[in-house]
Amino acid sequence: MQVPPESEWLVEERVRTLTKVPLSGYTPPDLTKDLVEKSNAREDVILAWRIHRLREEPQKIGLVALGYGLAFAFWRLAFPYPLGLFLPIVALTGAMAEYLFPVDYKLTKTGAFCSCGPAIKLEIAWSDVRRAMVGKEGIYLSTLKIPSRLDSFRGIRLRFSADNEQQVRQSVKALLPQDEVKA
């Protein structure tokens, strides 16, 4: 196959233009400076822990399996297409992510962080916390001053592990702004 003369001219012009750029004078941006600044900006972790409710409460796995089975059966009756079974898998797994996946908690000087599974990452800055409630399973940090139905959407629950209840209580108490309401 023969290249038309105008195409040859365009290729030659581009090569000529590219070769005019002096490669020896090019200095890449200093990426190490950015990496050092980012590592310095990271907060020191005051307290970090991980819980996995599936391992702590293995007796509930039967209920989880039954729930998945019933959801698949009803979904299969309603939508007999195999591709349609992905929706209940994603919906149930997302709804039960705190039970199925390990949950990592981290307390820093700037806030509380929670990550669960591949996609769920929650954080709340200490300056945004308006109310802290202590319960038998953990401490709930909320951005609302008074209890509301929106509490479950506006805060983070820091669940205790088997042996760190006092550490979490003391750390949260120390990190909360002193003028905030503590329950």
VEXDREN-550152 format. One record per residue: residue number from 1; residue in one letter; x, y, z of N, C-alpha, C, O in turn. Coordinates in steps of 0.001 Angstrom, whole numbers. Example, Ala and Ser with C-alpha at 12.3 -4.5 7.8 and 13.67 -1.06 7.14 Angstrom:
<vexlums>
VEXLUM | num | residuo | n.xx | n.yy | n.zz | ca.xx | ca.yy | ca.zz | c.xx | c.yy | c.zz | o.xx | o.yy | o.zz
VEXLUM | 1 | A | 13190 | -5690 | 7800 | 12300 | -4500 | 7800 | 13200 | -3300 | 7800 | 14236 | -3319 | 8465
VEXLUM | 2 | S | 12850 | -2250 | 7080 | 13670 | -1060 | 7140 | 12900 | 30 | 7870 | 13409 | 1138 | 8039
</vexlums>
This chain:
<vexlums>
VEXLUM | num | residuo | n.xx | n.yy | n.zz | ca.xx | ca.yy | ca.zz | c.xx | c.yy | c.zz | o.xx | o.yy | o.zz
VEXLUM | 1 | M | 839 | -1169 | 0 | 0 | 0 | 0 | 888 | 1237 | 0 | 1843 | 1333 | 770
VEXLUM | 2 | Q | 565 | 2158 | -855 | 1381 | 3344 | -1004 | 726 | 4523 | -283 | -485 | 4722 | -376
VEXLUM | 3 | V | 1541 | 5303 | 438 | 1045 | 6449 | 1191 | 929 | 7630 | 247 | 1854 | 7904 | -518
VEXLUM | 4 | P | -190 | 8332 | 288 | -320 | 9510 | -575 | 721 | 10571 | -214 | 1154 | 10650 | 936
VEXLUM | 5 | P | 1117 | 11370 | -1175 | 2182 | 12352 | -937 | 1840 | 13358 | 170 | 2740 | 13751 | 912
VEXLUM | 6 | E | 583 | 13789 | 316 | 263 | 14776 | 1353 | 411 | 14178 | 2750 | 770 | 14885 | 3692
VEXLUM | 7 | S | 135 | 12868 | 2891 | 318 | 12222 | 4185 | 1794 | 12139 | 4544 | 2161 | 12324 | 5704
VEXLUM | 8 | E | 2640 | 11863 | 3562 | 4070 | 11835 | 3813 | 4558 | 13194 | 4290 | 5389 | 13283 | 5193
VEXLUM | 9 | W | 4039 | 14246 | 3682 | 4450 | 15584 | 4065 | 4068 | 15878 | 5518 | 4853 | 16480 | 6251
VEXLUM | 10 | L | 2839 | 15450 | 5951 | 2398 | 15680 | 7327 | 3281 | 14918 | 8325 | 3638 | 15439 | 9382
VEXLUM | 11 | V | 3627 | 13666 | 7965 | 4466 | 12873 | 8847 | 5841 | 13508 | 8955 | 6379 | 13620 | 10056
VEXLUM | 12 | E | 6417 | 13924 | 7849 | 7735 | 14555 | 7876 | 7709 | 15846 | 8682 | 8654 | 16135 | 9417
VEXLUM | 13 | E | 6639 | 16626 | 8554 | 6531 | 17882 | 9295 | 6449 | 17628 | 10805 | 7059 | 18346 | 11597
VEXLUM | 14 | R | 5702 | 16621 | 11182 | 5585 | 16299 | 12602 | 6914 | 15815 | 13170 | 7286 | 16187 | 14283
VEXLUM | 15 | V | 7629 | 14991 | 12417 | 8933 | 14505 | 12867 | 9891 | 15678 | 12995 | 10652 | 15756 | 13959
VEXLUM | 16 | R | 9860 | 16582 | 12040 | 10740 | 17739 | 12085 | 10417 | 18608 | 13307 | 11324 | 19095 | 13981
VEXLUM | 17 | T | 9137 | 18797 | 13587 | 8725 | 19607 | 14730 | 9132 | 18942 | 16042 | 9610 | 19611 | 16959
VEXLUM | 18 | L | 8945 | 17641 | 16130 | 9291 | 16931 | 17357 | 10789 | 16914 | 17604 | 11228 | 16980 | 18752
VEXLUM | 19 | T | 11570 | 16827 | 16551 | 13020 | 16766 | 16739 | 13607 | 18122 | 17107 | 14759 | 18192 | 17533
VEXLUM | 20 | K | 12839 | 19210 | 16952 | 13344 | 20529 | 17319 | 13303 | 20751 | 18831 | 13960 | 21664 | 19331
VEXLUM | 21 | V | 12557 | 19950 | 19559 | 12470 | 20102 | 21008 | 13746 | 19529 | 21622 | 14039 | 18347 | 21443
VEXLUM | 22 | P | 14497 | 20342 | 22336 | 15732 | 19819 | 22931 | 15400 | 18890 | 24105 | 14827 | 19327 | 25103
VEXLUM | 23 | L | 15758 | 17630 | 23983 | 15483 | 16663 | 25023 | 16449 | 16794 | 26192 | 16098 | 16439 | 27317
VEXLUM | 24 | S | 17653 | 17295 | 25952 | 18629 | 17382 | 27030 | 18269 | 18487 | 28021 | 18682 | 18413 | 29178
VEXLUM | 25 | G | 17521 | 19499 | 27616 | 17168 | 20605 | 28496 | 15899 | 20361 | 29293 | 15514 | 21205 | 30102
VEXLUM | 26 | Y | 15250 | 19247 | 29089 | 13984 | 18957 | 29776 | 14254 | 18440 | 31177 | 15026 | 17502 | 31371
VEXLUM | 27 | T | 13604 | 19067 | 32153 | 13714 | 18579 | 33527 | 12320 | 18186 | 33999 | 11402 | 19005 | 33958
VEXLUM | 28 | P | 12151 | 16968 | 34438 | 10835 | 16527 | 34905 | 10471 | 17235 | 36205 | 11358 | 17680 | 36934
VEXLUM | 29 | P | 9192 | 17345 | 36502 | 8798 | 17978 | 37762 | 9296 | 17166 | 38949 | 9446 | 15947 | 38867
VEXLUM | 30 | D | 9547 | 17857 | 40044 | 10086 | 17205 | 41236 | 8952 | 16491 | 41976 | 8246 | 17084 | 42791
VEXLUM | 31 | L | 8802 | 15214 | 41671 | 7734 | 14430 | 42279 | 8046 | 14071 | 43723 | 7132 | 13876 | 44524
VEXLUM | 32 | T | 9310 | 13983 | 44061 | 9646 | 13622 | 45438 | 9216 | 14718 | 46411 | 8846 | 14420 | 47547
VEXLUM | 33 | K | 9258 | 15960 | 45990 | 8829 | 17068 | 46849 | 7339 | 16936 | 47176 | 6932 | 17136 | 48321
VEXLUM | 34 | D | 6528 | 16598 | 46166 | 5095 | 16412 | 46393 | 4825 | 15248 | 47326 | 3961 | 15338 | 48198
VEXLUM | 35 | L | 5559 | 14150 | 47151 | 5360 | 12987 | 48010 | 5726 | 13286 | 49458 | 5041 | 12831 | 50374
VEXLUM | 36 | V | 6790 | 14039 | 49676 | 7198 | 14392 | 51027 | 6150 | 15290 | 51681 | 5822 | 15113 | 52855
VEXLUM | 37 | E | 5620 | 16264 | 50916 | 4593 | 17154 | 51463 | 3332 | 16381 | 51821 | 2715 | 16643 | 52853
VEXLUM | 38 | K | 2945 | 15428 | 50973 | 1750 | 14641 | 51263 | 1952 | 13750 | 52483 | 1035 | 13594 | 53290
VEXLUM | 39 | S | 3132 | 13167 | 52630 | 3363 | 12310 | 53791 | 3407 | 13121 | 55073 | 2992 | 12632 | 56123
VEXLUM | 40 | N | 3903 | 14357 | 55010 | 3899 | 15216 | 56191 | 2492 | 15671 | 56534 | 2192 | 15923 | 57701
VEXLUM | 41 | A | 1622 | 15779 | 55534 | 253 | 16227 | 55759 | -604 | 15135 | 56390 | -1650 | 15432 | 56967
VEXLUM | 42 | R | -182 | 13889 | 56290 | -945 | 12799 | 56906 | -955 | 12960 | 58412 | 37 | 13355 | 59026
VEXLUM | 43 | E | -2080 | 12649 | 58979 | -2223 | 12764 | 60418 | -1615 | 11557 | 61122 | -1588 | 10443 | 60599
VEXLUM | 44 | D | -1140 | 11822 | 62305 | -699 | 10719 | 63147 | -1926 | 10018 | 63700 | -2844 | 10666 | 64202
VEXLUM | 45 | V | -1942 | 8725 | 63610 | -3070 | 7945 | 64092 | -2943 | 7793 | 65603 | -1932 | 7306 | 66110
VEXLUM | 46 | I | -3981 | 8217 | 66308 | -3986 | 8116 | 67763 | -4429 | 6729 | 68197 | -3838 | 6129 | 69094
VEXLUM | 47 | L | -5487 | 6221 | 67545 | -5993 | 4894 | 67871 | -6582 | 4282 | 66609 | -7325 | 4942 | 65883
VEXLUM | 48 | A | -6257 | 3038 | 66350 | -6795 | 2328 | 65193 | -7130 | 904 | 65614 | -6399 | 287 | 66388
VEXLUM | 49 | W | -8242 | 389 | 65096 | -8639 | -982 | 65392 | -9523 | -1505 | 64278 | -10017 | -749 | 63442
VEXLUM | 50 | R | -9710 | -2811 | 64285 | -10505 | -3486 | 63255 | -11435 | -4471 | 63938 | -11054 | -5181 | 64868
VEXLUM | 51 | I | -12669 | -4492 | 63448 | -13615 | -5498 | 63912 | -14182 | -6206 | 62694 | -14241 | -5643 | 61601
VEXLUM | 52 | H | -14595 | -7438 | 62897 | -15239 | -8219 | 61841 | -16405 | -8948 | 62490 | -16228 | -9981 | 63136
VEXLUM | 53 | R | -17583 | -8403 | 62312 | -18749 | -8919 | 63017 | -19102 | -10343 | 62595 | -19662 | -11094 | 63394
VEXLUM | 54 | L | -18793 | -10723 | 61383 | -19054 | -12089 | 60938 | -18262 | -13085 | 61785 | -18769 | -14155 | 62123
VEXLUM | 55 | R | -17028 | -12739 | 62128 | -16207 | -13619 | 62968 | -16610 | -13538 | 64435 | -16497 | -14519 | 65170
VEXLUM | 56 | E | -17081 | -12360 | 64860 | -17487 | -12209 | 66254 | -18848 | -12844 | 66534 | -19096 | -13315 | 67644
VEXLUM | 57 | E | -19721 | -12858 | 65543 | -21075 | -13397 | 65698 | -21359 | -14437 | 64615 | -22219 | -14208 | 63764
VEXLUM | 58 | P | -20657 | -15575 | 64624 | -20837 | -16558 | 63551 | -22204 | -17244 | 63586 | -22598 | -17853 | 62591
VEXLUM | 59 | Q | -22932 | -17168 | 64685 | -24244 | -17808 | 64756 | -25263 | -17142 | 63829 | -26301 | -17736 | 63537
VEXLUM | 60 | K | -24989 | -15923 | 63363 | -25928 | -15218 | 62497 | -25730 | -15538 | 61016 | -26494 | -15052 | 60183
VEXLUM | 61 | I | -24741 | -16329 | 60675 | -24479 | -16646 | 59270 | -25638 | -17417 | 58650 | -25888 | -17287 | 57452
VEXLUM | 62 | G | -26345 | -18211 | 59436 | -27520 | -18918 | 58924 | -28611 | -17961 | 58477 | -29239 | -18174 | 57440
VEXLUM | 63 | L | -28840 | -16909 | 59251 | -29829 | -15898 | 58862 | -29410 | -15165 | 57590 | -30240 | -14860 | 56733
VEXLUM | 64 | V | -28117 | -14887 | 57481 | -27613 | -14215 | 56279 | -27816 | -15104 | 55052 | -28273 | -14634 | 54010
VEXLUM | 65 | A | -27477 | -16379 | 55178 | -27654 | -17309 | 54055 | -29130 | -17463 | 53693 | -29481 | -17528 | 52515
VEXLUM | 66 | L | -29989 | -17519 | 54704 | -31425 | -17606 | 54453 | -31936 | -16355 | 53745 | -32751 | -16448 | 52827
VEXLUM | 67 | G | -31465 | -15197 | 54167 | -31854 | -13945 | 53513 | -31436 | -13900 | 52051 | -32221 | -13513 | 51185
VEXLUM | 68 | Y | -30192 | -14298 | 51778 | -29726 | -14353 | 50389 | -30563 | -15353 | 49580 | -30964 | -15061 | 48454
VEXLUM | 69 | G | -30818 | -16511 | 50148 | -31593 | -17534 | 49435 | -33009 | -17068 | 49103 | -33472 | -17242 | 47976
VEXLUM | 70 | L | -33692 | -16480 | 50073 | -35049 | -15982 | 49822 | -35049 | -14848 | 48796 | -35915 | -14795 | 47922
VEXLUM | 71 | A | -34099 | -13965 | 48902 | -34030 | -12855 | 47942 | -33788 | -13380 | 46528 | -34414 | -12910 | 45578
VEXLUM | 72 | F | -32885 | -14350 | 46383 | -32628 | -14915 | 45058 | -33846 | -15654 | 44529 | -34155 | -15563 | 43341
VEXLUM | 73 | A | -34539 | -16380 | 45389 | -35719 | -17131 | 44936 | -36810 | -16185 | 44440 | -37357 | -16378 | 43354
VEXLUM | 74 | F | -37123 | -15168 | 45231 | -38155 | -14220 | 44808 | -37726 | -13423 | 43584 | -38538 | -13147 | 42700
VEXLUM | 75 | W | -36473 | -13061 | 43534 | -35986 | -12306 | 42388 | -36005 | -13180 | 41128 | -36323 | -12697 | 40042
VEXLUM | 76 | R | -35674 | -14436 | 41272 | -35681 | -15366 | 40127 | -37099 | -15566 | 39599 | -37305 | -15683 | 38391
VEXLUM | 77 | L | -38085 | -15605 | 40512 | -39480 | -15714 | 40077 | -39940 | -14456 | 39350 | -40660 | -14537 | 38356
VEXLUM | 78 | A | -39529 | -13309 | 39839 | -39957 | -12053 | 39234 | -39202 | -11755 | 37939 | -39793 | -11277 | 36970
VEXLUM | 79 | F | -37913 | -12035 | 37920 | -37075 | -11753 | 36757 | -36285 | -13012 | 36410 | -35238 | -13257 | 37010
VEXLUM | 80 | P | -36753 | -13805 | 35471 | -36116 | -15097 | 35197 | -34801 | -15011 | 34408 | -34295 | -16034 | 33946
VEXLUM | 81 | Y | -34255 | -13830 | 34254 | -33022 | -13691 | 33490 | -31817 | -13799 | 34423 | -31792 | -13155 | 35472
VEXLUM | 82 | P | -30825 | -14600 | 34057 | -29657 | -14791 | 34937 | -28911 | -13492 | 35232 | -28385 | -13316 | 36331
VEXLUM | 83 | L | -28864 | -12592 | 34270 | -28153 | -11336 | 34474 | -28845 | -10487 | 35549 | -28202 | -9670 | 36208
VEXLUM | 84 | G | -30135 | -10682 | 35719 | -30887 | -9922 | 36710 | -30568 | -10293 | 38140 | -31003 | -9591 | 39053
VEXLUM | 85 | L | -29832 | -11359 | 38379 | -29482 | -11766 | 39741 | -28365 | -10909 | 40349 | -28094 | -10998 | 41546
VEXLUM | 86 | F | -27723 | -10085 | 39525 | -26682 | -9222 | 40063 | -27238 | -8136 | 40974 | -26577 | -7738 | 41932
VEXLUM | 87 | L | -28430 | -7657 | 40691 | -29005 | -6604 | 41514 | -29214 | -7038 | 42962 | -28815 | -6298 | 43862
VEXLUM | 88 | P | -29819 | -8201 | 43241 | -29938 | -8569 | 44659 | -28596 | -8871 | 45319 | -28445 | -8656 | 46522
VEXLUM | 89 | I | -27631 | -9359 | 44566 | -26303 | -9599 | 45141 | -25694 | -8282 | 45603 | -25210 | -8171 | 46730
VEXLUM | 90 | V | -25724 | -7294 | 44730 | -25141 | -5992 | 45063 | -25928 | -5320 | 46182 | -25333 | -4761 | 47103
VEXLUM | 91 | A | -27251 | -5367 | 46115 | -28076 | -4708 | 47128 | -27899 | -5336 | 48508 | -27721 | -4618 | 49491
VEXLUM | 92 | L | -27944 | -6648 | 48593 | -27794 | -7314 | 49893 | -26381 | -7170 | 50449 | -26204 | -6954 | 51648
VEXLUM | 93 | T | -25393 | -7286 | 49597 | -24019 | -7151 | 50060 | -23750 | -5727 | 50542 | -23060 | -5531 | 51542
VEXLUM | 94 | G | -24285 | -4743 | 49844 | -24134 | -3361 | 50292 | -24846 | -3098 | 51601 | -24331 | -2377 | 52456
VEXLUM | 95 | A | -26030 | -3675 | 51769 | -26788 | -3471 | 53003 | -26146 | -4167 | 54194 | -26256 | -3686 | 55321
VEXLUM | 96 | M | -25488 | -5276 | 53964 | -24889 | -6039 | 55069 | -23367 | -5932 | 55092 | -22692 | -6798 | 55649
VEXLUM | 97 | A | -22828 | -4881 | 54494 | -21378 | -4733 | 54399 | -20711 | -4692 | 55776 | -19633 | -5260 | 55949
VEXLUM | 98 | E | -21333 | -4031 | 56756 | -20734 | -3963 | 58090 | -20626 | -5334 | 58744 | -19757 | -5558 | 59587
VEXLUM | 99 | Y | -21495 | -6238 | 58363 | -21452 | -7585 | 58936 | -20509 | -8491 | 58138 | -19782 | -9294 | 58723
VEXLUM | 100 | L | -20518 | -8369 | 56823 | -19763 | -9286 | 55966 | -18278 | -8953 | 55864 | -17448 | -9858 | 55789
VEXLUM | 101 | F | -17933 | -7659 | 55862 | -16547 | -7241 | 55658 | -15947 | -6719 | 56965 | -16682 | -6272 | 57846
VEXLUM | 102 | P | -14615 | -6773 | 57098 | -13983 | -6154 | 58267 | -14163 | -4631 | 58221 | -14158 | -4029 | 57148
VEXLUM | 103 | V | -14319 | -4035 | 59374 | -14478 | -2586 | 59480 | -13254 | -2027 | 60184 | -12919 | -2449 | 61291
VEXLUM | 104 | D | -12586 | -1076 | 59538 | -11403 | -440 | 60112 | -11787 | 932 | 60657 | -12428 | 1726 | 59969
VEXLUM | 105 | Y | -11394 | 1199 | 61887 | -11642 | 2480 | 62525 | -10309 | 3144 | 62807 | -9314 | 2485 | 63107
VEXLUM | 106 | K | -10311 | 4487 | 62702 | -9083 | 5235 | 62940 | -9453 | 6580 | 63551 | -10318 | 7286 | 63031
VEXLUM | 107 | L | -8805 | 6933 | 64646 | -8984 | 8233 | 65288 | -7696 | 9022 | 65122 | -6616 | 8548 | 65476
VEXLUM | 108 | T | -7819 | 10232 | 64578 | -6673 | 11122 | 64421 | -6997 | 12445 | 65110 | -8075 | 12604 | 65682
VEXLUM | 109 | K | -6073 | 13384 | 65054 | -6310 | 14691 | 65671 | -7370 | 15491 | 64915 | -7996 | 16380 | 65491
VEXLUM | 110 | T | -7578 | 15187 | 63639 | -8553 | 15951 | 62858 | -9928 | 15314 | 62815 | -10913 | 16021 | 62603
VEXLUM | 111 | G | -10037 | 14000 | 63010 | -11353 | 13386 | 62925 | -11334 | 11887 | 63152 | -10310 | 11285 | 63477
VEXLUM | 112 | A | -12526 | 11309 | 62964 | -12719 | 9864 | 63094 | -12993 | 9304 | 61702 | -13726 | 9909 | 60920
VEXLUM | 113 | F | -12415 | 8166 | 61399 | -12540 | 7561 | 60084 | -13015 | 6120 | 60225 | -12657 | 5425 | 61175
VEXLUM | 114 | C | -13821 | 5686 | 59271 | -14346 | 4327 | 59256 | -14334 | 3851 | 57808 | -14815 | 4558 | 56922
VEXLUM | 115 | S | -13797 | 2676 | 57561 | -13836 | 2116 | 56209 | -14285 | 663 | 56294 | -13834 | -107 | 57142
VEXLUM | 116 | C | -15192 | 317 | 55381 | -15796 | -1011 | 55404 | -15906 | -1519 | 53973 | -16625 | -940 | 53159
VEXLUM | 117 | G | -15210 | -2577 | 53672 | -15299 | -3129 | 52335 | -14587 | -2262 | 51318 | -13840 | -1351 | 51676
VEXLUM | 118 | P | -14820 | -2550 | 50059 | -14076 | -1852 | 49015 | -14550 | -426 | 48744 | -13780 | 368 | 48203
VEXLUM | 119 | A | -15774 | -75 | 49094 | -16290 | 1217 | 48657 | -16800 | 2123 | 49767 | -17036 | 3302 | 49505
VEXLUM | 120 | I | -16979 | 1648 | 50967 | -17588 | 2462 | 52015 | -16497 | 3080 | 52873 | -15765 | 2384 | 53576
VEXLUM | 121 | K | -16406 | 4402 | 52801 | -15434 | 5138 | 53597 | -16149 | 6343 | 54198 | -16668 | 7194 | 53475
VEXLUM | 122 | L | -16170 | 6405 | 55524 | -16833 | 7488 | 56234 | -15820 | 8245 | 57068 | -14850 | 7668 | 57561
VEXLUM | 123 | E | -16048 | 9536 | 57224 | -15187 | 10333 | 58081 | -15982 | 11498 | 58638 | -16929 | 11980 | 58017
VEXLUM | 124 | I | -15580 | 11941 | 59818 | -16199 | 13103 | 60447 | -15101 | 13865 | 61174 | -14317 | 13285 | 61925
VEXLUM | 125 | A | -15055 | 15163 | 60943 | -14071 | 16005 | 61617 | -14546 | 16285 | 63034 | -15747 | 16383 | 63286
VEXLUM | 126 | W | -13605 | 16412 | 63952 | -13980 | 16672 | 65339 | -14706 | 18005 | 65464 | -15555 | 18176 | 66340
VEXLUM | 127 | S | -14375 | 18941 | 64595 | -15047 | 20243 | 64651 | -16513 | 20151 | 64216 | -17307 | 21035 | 64538
VEXLUM | 128 | D | -16877 | 19092 | 63486 | -18255 | 18914 | 63039 | -19109 | 18120 | 64026 | -20332 | 18081 | 63888
VEXLUM | 129 | V | -18488 | 17494 | 65007 | -19235 | 16670 | 65962 | -19983 | 17581 | 66926 | -19386 | 18434 | 67582
VEXLUM | 130 | R | -21300 | 17389 | 67004 | -22142 | 18170 | 67906 | -22651 | 17347 | 69086 | -23065 | 17896 | 70106
VEXLUM | 131 | R | -22614 | 16019 | 68934 | -23150 | 15150 | 69978 | -22430 | 13815 | 69913 | -22185 | 13280 | 68832
VEXLUM | 132 | A | -22094 | 13283 | 71079 | -21482 | 11957 | 71171 | -22310 | 11143 | 72162 | -22495 | 11551 | 73309
VEXLUM | 133 | M | -22801 | 10004 | 71717 | -23622 | 9144 | 72571 | -22900 | 7812 | 72753 | -22437 | 7200 | 71790
VEXLUM | 134 | V | -22815 | 7384 | 73990 | -22168 | 6110 | 74296 | -23252 | 5059 | 74472 | -24204 | 5256 | 75228
VEXLUM | 135 | G | -23105 | 3950 | 73773 | -24030 | 2831 | 73880 | -23282 | 1562 | 74228 | -22074 | 1589 | 74464
VEXLUM | 136 | K | -24000 | 450 | 74262 | -23334 | -803 | 74632 | -22431 | -1336 | 73526 | -21489 | -2075 | 73812
VEXLUM | 137 | E | -22694 | -979 | 72267 | -21858 | -1459 | 71161 | -20751 | -499 | 70771 | -19768 | -905 | 70150
VEXLUM | 138 | G | -20898 | 785 | 71132 | -19882 | 1739 | 70737 | -20308 | 3164 | 71000 | -21256 | 3420 | 71741
VEXLUM | 139 | I | -19592 | 4090 | 70381 | -19868 | 5517 | 70519 | -20370 | 6024 | 69185 | -19784 | 5748 | 68138
VEXLUM | 140 | Y | -21462 | 6768 | 69236 | -22026 | 7345 | 68017 | -21705 | 8832 | 67998 | -22063 | 9558 | 68926
VEXLUM | 141 | L | -21032 | 9290 | 66948 | -20698 | 10698 | 66764 | -21650 | 11278 | 65745 | -21764 | 10758 | 64635
VEXLUM | 142 | S | -22338 | 12354 | 66108 | -23340 | 12939 | 65230 | -23037 | 14411 | 64968 | -22444 | 15096 | 65800
VEXLUM | 143 | T | -23452 | 14878 | 63806 | -23309 | 16289 | 63469 | -24531 | 17094 | 63894 | -24550 | 18314 | 63734
VEXLUM | 144 | L | -25550 | 16429 | 64433 | -26772 | 17096 | 64863 | -26771 | 17247 | 66378 | -26417 | 16310 | 67093
VEXLUM | 145 | K | -27166 | 18424 | 66876 | -27163 | 18659 | 68324 | -28260 | 17901 | 69046 | -28053 | 17423 | 70161
VEXLUM | 146 | I | -29430 | 17785 | 68421 | -30540 | 17087 | 69068 | -30823 | 15796 | 68304 | -30588 | 15736 | 67097
VEXLUM | 147 | P | -31325 | 14760 | 68983 | -31624 | 13499 | 68298 | -32639 | 13704 | 67171 | -33587 | 14477 | 67303
VEXLUM | 148 | S | -32421 | 13005 | 66079 | -33270 | 13148 | 64903 | -33308 | 11828 | 64145 | -32492 | 10936 | 64377
VEXLUM | 149 | R | -34278 | 11724 | 63231 | -34322 | 10536 | 62368 | -33171 | 10514 | 61380 | -32866 | 9474 | 60796
VEXLUM | 150 | L | -32543 | 11642 | 61195 | -31415 | 11733 | 60261 | -30090 | 11292 | 60883 | -29063 | 11286 | 60205
VEXLUM | 151 | D | -30102 | 10926 | 62155 | -28868 | 10537 | 62835 | -28103 | 9443 | 62109 | -26878 | 9506 | 62015
VEXLUM | 152 | S | -28803 | 8447 | 61598 | -28105 | 7332 | 60954 | -27430 | 7742 | 59648 | -26571 | 7019 | 59144
VEXLUM | 153 | F | -27810 | 8898 | 59096 | -27202 | 9375 | 57853 | -26170 | 10468 | 58088 | -25470 | 10863 | 57156
VEXLUM | 154 | R | -26066 | 10960 | 59306 | -25242 | 12129 | 59573 | -24121 | 11902 | 60566 | -23608 | 12868 | 61131
VEXLUM | 155 | G | -23729 | 10690 | 60794 | -22680 | 10467 | 61778 | -21957 | 9160 | 61552 | -22137 | 8487 | 60538
VEXLUM | 156 | I | -21139 | 8825 | 62522 | -20350 | 7588 | 62471 | -20506 | 6863 | 63801 | -20448 | 7474 | 64869
VEXLUM | 157 | R | -20704 | 5565 | 63719 | -20729 | 4728 | 64922 | -19368 | 4060 | 65040 | -18937 | 3328 | 64148
VEXLUM | 158 | L | -18705 | 4322 | 66147 | -17411 | 3699 | 66442 | -17681 | 2493 | 67328 | -17853 | 2633 | 68539
VEXLUM | 159 | R | -17718 | 1315 | 66729 | -18009 | 94 | 67492 | -16765 | -337 | 68267 | -15639 | -240 | 67778
VEXLUM | 160 | F | -16999 | -812 | 69478 | -15909 | -1309 | 70305 | -15505 | -2693 | 69830 | -16343 | -3474 | 69378
VEXLUM | 161 | S | -14220 | -2992 | 69935 | -13793 | -4374 | 69745 | -13887 | -5058 | 71103 | -14357 | -4460 | 72071
VEXLUM | 162 | A | -13451 | -6280 | 71175 | -13609 | -7052 | 72405 | -12839 | -6460 | 73590 | -13234 | -6652 | 74740
VEXLUM | 163 | D | -11752 | -5747 | 73319 | -10889 | -5324 | 74422 | -10506 | -3850 | 74426 | -9603 | -3467 | 75169
VEXLUM | 164 | N | -11158 | -3006 | 73623 | -10676 | -1621 | 73561 | -11721 | -578 | 73961 | -11583 | 589 | 73593
VEXLUM | 165 | E | -12734 | -956 | 74685 | -13801 | -14 | 75028 | -13262 | 1197 | 75797 | -13606 | 2332 | 75464
VEXLUM | 166 | Q | -12449 | 985 | 76788 | -11928 | 2098 | 77596 | -10990 | 2984 | 76769 | -11014 | 4206 | 76916
VEXLUM | 167 | Q | -10173 | 2390 | 75913 | -9277 | 3180 | 75064 | -10064 | 4088 | 74132 | -9721 | 5259 | 73966
VEXLUM | 168 | V | -11123 | 3550 | 73521 | -11931 | 4345 | 72590 | -12630 | 5471 | 73344 | -12644 | 6610 | 72877
VEXLUM | 169 | R | -13210 | 5167 | 74503 | -13891 | 6195 | 75303 | -12931 | 7324 | 75678 | -13258 | 8501 | 75521
VEXLUM | 170 | Q | -11754 | 6963 | 76172 | -10792 | 7976 | 76593 | -10294 | 8801 | 75404 | -10148 | 10018 | 75516
VEXLUM | 171 | S | -10035 | 8154 | 74276 | -9544 | 8873 | 73098 | -10599 | 9834 | 72564 | -10284 | 10980 | 72243
VEXLUM | 172 | V | -11835 | 9386 | 72466 | -12900 | 10255 | 71961 | -13122 | 11418 | 72919 | -13299 | 12556 | 72485
VEXLUM | 173 | K | -13113 | 11143 | 74192 | -13309 | 12208 | 75191 | -12205 | 13253 | 75085 | -12468 | 14450 | 75203
VEXLUM | 174 | A | -10972 | 12805 | 74862 | -9845 | 13727 | 74755 | -9880 | 14518 | 73446 | -9455 | 15672 | 73409
VEXLUM | 175 | L | -10383 | 13906 | 72381 | -10349 | 14557 | 71073 | -11549 | 15441 | 70785 | -11468 | 16333 | 69941
VEXLUM | 176 | L | -12660 | 15211 | 71469 | -13842 | 16036 | 71249 | -13588 | 17463 | 71712 | -12921 | 17673 | 72725
VEXLUM | 177 | P | -14112 | 18454 | 70981 | -14010 | 19830 | 71474 | -14704 | 19937 | 72832 | -15757 | 19335 | 73041
VEXLUM | 178 | Q | -14123 | 20690 | 73739 | -14622 | 20740 | 75118 | -15994 | 21384 | 75241 | -16700 | 21119 | 76214
VEXLUM | 179 | D | -16399 | 22225 | 74285 | -17691 | 22903 | 74392 | -18842 | 22085 | 73829 | -19987 | 22535 | 73865
VEXLUM | 180 | E | -18567 | 20902 | 73312 | -19632 | 20084 | 72722 | -20353 | 19264 | 73772 | -19823 | 18990 | 74848
VEXLUM | 181 | V | -21569 | 18881 | 73436 | -22392 | 18093 | 74332 | -21898 | 16657 | 74318 | -21690 | 16083 | 73249
VEXLUM | 182 | K | -21706 | 16071 | 75496 | -21295 | 14680 | 75593 | -22355 | 13939 | 76374 | -22735 | 14344 | 77473
VEXLUM | 183 | A | -22827 | 12852 | 75801 | -23855 | 12071 | 76495 | -23270 | 10764 | 76963 | -23972 | 9956 | 77572
</vexlums>
